């Protein structure tokens, strides 16, 4: 497919939704507030980005997504739908299938339904600053991991500075983890680099509630409760 169809677009969202899931079967297609999770992500993408590419092996979902304007369909097959299929491979296949060059891509996982539009815009703006290969959403997490280490035979090697192993938890620095909800990068950079892994990552801080990632039934119930109780306007 010729990339001229994307010439007028500056930002392209990618929403991936594979059928297989061990933690919560069919999680990407479950109704959240009376609408499938993947449609929440697509509609959010269209509020912010110039267009959206929906990637899935679920034929019914592909048909539903294809009914929306500015949504392009990428059918996943073969090695791209296995349990251990890396997202990098799917992204490279999308970029190559649509021949997308030098475009800002925004990866939005359907399993983050509490993600705010403002957070996506913040991530795009930070990426457009030109200082990072990739920008992603992060969430503060338990800093006791700084006390952890690797054991080989009878030797202990700290994951960070050994002094943290003997410090009070209250004196440890804050720790953040990727929350998986937002990734912004350039299409040509990913093709040339080969993967999302880089030592030049920018980030935006997101709240714990906004960062809920649905991977189990308990996660799903928690996300619905937060959405219902707080009546959040995610725009």
C-alpha positions in Angstrom: 0.0 0.0 0.0 1.4 3.4 -1.0 2.1 5.7 1.9 0.7 8.7 0.0 -2.6 7.9 1.7 -0.9 9.1 4.9 0.8 12.2 3.4 -1.7 14.6 5.1 -1.4 12.9 8.4 1.1 13.9 11.1 0.1 11.5 13.9 -1.1 8.0 13.4 -2.5 5.9 16.3 -2.0 2.2 16.5 -4.5 0.1 18.5 -3.5 -3.6 18.8 -6.0 -6.2 19.9 -4.9 -9.8 19.8 -7.6 -12.5 20.6 -5.4 -14.7 22.8 -5.1 -13.9 26.5 -4.4 -16.2 29.4 -5.0 -13.8 32.2 -8.5 -12.7 31.0 -9.7 -14.5 27.8 -10.9 -12.1 25.2 -10.0 -9.1 27.3 -9.5 -6.6 24.4 -13.1 -7.3 23.3 -14.9 -7.2 26.6 -17.6 -4.6 27.1 -16.4 -1.8 29.4 -19.2 0.7 30.2 -21.3 -1.0 27.5 -18.6 -0.7 24.8 -15.8 -3.1 23.8 -12.4 -2.0 25.1 -10.9 -1.9 21.6 -13.5 0.6 20.5 -12.8 2.8 23.5 -9.2 2.9 22.4 -10.0 3.6 18.7 -12.5 6.4 19.6 -9.9 7.9 21.9 -7.3 7.7 19.2 -9.6 9.5 16.7 -10.2 12.3 19.1 -6.4 13.1 19.2 -4.7 11.6 16.2 -5.2 12.1 12.4 -6.1 8.5 11.9 -5.9 5.1 13.5 -4.7 1.7 12.4 -6.4 -1.2 14.2 -4.5 -4.4 14.3 -6.3 -7.7 15.2 -6.9 -11.3 14.3 -10.5 -11.0 15.4 -12.6 -10.7 12.2 -15.7 -9.3 13.9 -13.7 -6.6 15.6 -12.0 -5.7 12.3 -15.4 -5.3 10.7 -16.7 -3.1 13.5 -13.5 -0.9 13.5 -13.6 -0.6 9.8 -16.9 1.1 9.9 -15.3 4.2 11.4 -13.9 7.0 9.3 -10.1 7.3 9.3 -9.6 3.8 10.7 -7.4 1.5 8.7 -7.4 -2.3 9.2 -4.3 -4.5 9.7 -5.1 -8.2 9.9 -2.7 -10.1 12.1 -1.8 -13.7 11.2 0.8 -16.4 11.9 3.6 -15.5 14.3 2.0 -12.2 15.1 -0.8 -13.8 17.1 1.1 -16.2 19.3 1.2 -15.7 23.1 4.9 -14.8 23.0 4.7 -12.5 19.9 6.5 -9.3 20.7 4.7 -6.0 20.0 7.7 -4.8 18.1 7.2 -7.4 15.4 3.5 -6.4 14.9 4.5 -2.7 14.8 7.2 -3.4 12.2 4.7 -5.4 10.1 2.2 -2.5 10.2 4.7 0.0 9.2 5.9 -2.1 6.3 2.4 -3.1 5.2 1.3 0.5 5.0 4.7 1.8 3.9 4.6 4.5 6.6 7.7 6.7 6.6 8.7 9.4 9.1 5.4 9.6 10.8 4.7 9.9 14.6 3.1 6.8 15.8 1.1 6.5 19.1 0.6 3.0 20.4 -2.5 2.8 22.6 -3.3 -0.4 24.3 -7.1 -1.2 24.7 -6.4 -2.6 28.2 -5.9 1.0 29.6 -9.4 2.4 29.4 -8.8 5.0 32.2 -6.1 6.7 30.1 -6.8 10.5 29.7 -6.7 12.3 26.4 -4.6 14.9 28.1 -1.9 12.3 28.9 -1.7 11.3 25.2 -1.4 14.9 24.1 1.3 15.4 26.7 3.3 12.4 25.5 3.0 13.6 21.8 4.2 17.1 22.8 7.1 15.8 24.7 8.1 13.5 21.8 7.8 16.5 19.4 10.4 18.3 21.5 12.9 16.1 19.7 14.9 15.0 22.7 13.9 11.3 22.9 13.7 8.3 20.7 10.5 7.2 22.4 8.1 8.7 25.0 6.0 6.5 27.3 3.6 6.7 30.2 5.0 5.7 33.7 3.5 5.3 37.1 5.1 5.5 40.5 5.6 2.1 42.1 7.0 0.4 45.2 10.6 1.6 45.7 11.5 -1.5 47.7 12.7 -3.1 44.5 15.9 -1.1 45.0 16.7 -3.5 47.9 16.5 -6.4 45.5 19.3 -8.2 43.7 20.4 -11.2 41.5 21.8 -14.4 43.0 24.4 -16.4 41.2 25.7 -19.4 43.1 26.2 -17.8 46.5 26.9 -14.3 45.3 24.3 -11.4 45.6 24.5 -8.5 43.1 22.2 -5.5 43.8 20.0 -4.4 41.0 21.0 -0.8 41.7 23.4 0.9 44.2 24.3 -1.6 47.0 23.8 1.1 49.6 20.1 0.9 49.0 20.0 -2.7 50.3 20.7 -1.3 53.8 18.7 2.0 53.6 15.3 2.6 55.2 12.6 2.3 52.6 11.4 5.9 53.4 14.8 7.2 52.4 14.9 5.4 49.0 14.4 7.5 45.8 11.0 7.2 44.0 10.7 4.5 41.4 8.5 4.5 38.3 7.5 1.7 36.0 6.1 1.7 32.4 2.4 1.4 32.6 1.9 0.2 29.0 -0.8 2.7 28.1 1.1 5.1 25.8 4.1 4.8 23.6 5.1 7.5 21.1 7.9 7.0 18.5 8.8 7.6 14.8 7.9 4.9 12.3 11.2 5.1 10.4 13.2 5.1 13.6 11.6 1.8 14.7 12.3 0.1 11.3 16.0 1.2 11.4 16.4 0.5 15.1 14.5 -2.8 15.1 12.8 -2.6 18.5 11.3 -0.2 21.0 14.2 -0.8 23.4 16.4 2.3 23.7 18.4 4.1 26.3 16.9 7.4 25.2 13.4 7.3 26.6 11.3 10.2 27.7 8.3 9.8 30.0 5.1 11.4 31.3 3.9 10.6 34.8 0.4 9.2 35.1 -1.6 8.5 38.3 -2.0 4.9 39.6 -5.8 5.0 38.8 -5.3 6.3 35.3 -2.7 3.6 34.7 -4.8 0.6 35.6 -3.9 -2.1 33.0 -6.5 -4.9 32.6 -4.9 -8.3 32.6 -7.2 -10.2 34.9 -10.8 -10.2 36.0 -9.9 -8.4 39.2 -8.2 -5.6 37.1 -11.4 -5.3 35.0 -13.6 -5.0 38.0 -11.2 -2.4 39.5 -11.2 -0.3 36.4 -15.0 -0.3 36.1 -15.3 0.7 39.7 -12.9 3.6 39.3 -14.7 4.7 36.2 -18.2 4.4 37.8 -17.3 6.0 41.2 -15.3 8.9 39.9 -17.4 9.6 36.7 -14.1 10.7 35.0 -14.3 12.7 31.9 -11.4 11.0 30.1 -11.2 13.7 27.5 
